[in-house]
């Protein structure tokens, strides 16, 4: 998972998160955690890092800006569950 290296490699933070998450996944993550409509441009990897970590229970209580691998994985698995539920719901329409 490229997101875990985001704090070590500055070039990664400006790349599109669509490379790591995919179109449906980042949109579902946005709708789950942001209270705004979808943006016109795809968010960067830094946004994906923070929000996957938040989905995994990370609160940044130490104010380091670094999420644990466990929080990232928990967020990743929750996002995959959301994505699976979305795809299942979409398949009911057909």
Secondary structure, DSSP 8 states (H G I E B T S, - for coil): -GGGGTTT-HHHHTSBTHHHH-HHHHHHHHHHH-SS---SS--BHHHHHHHHHHHTT---TTSS----HHHHHHHHHHHHHHHHHHHHHHHHT-
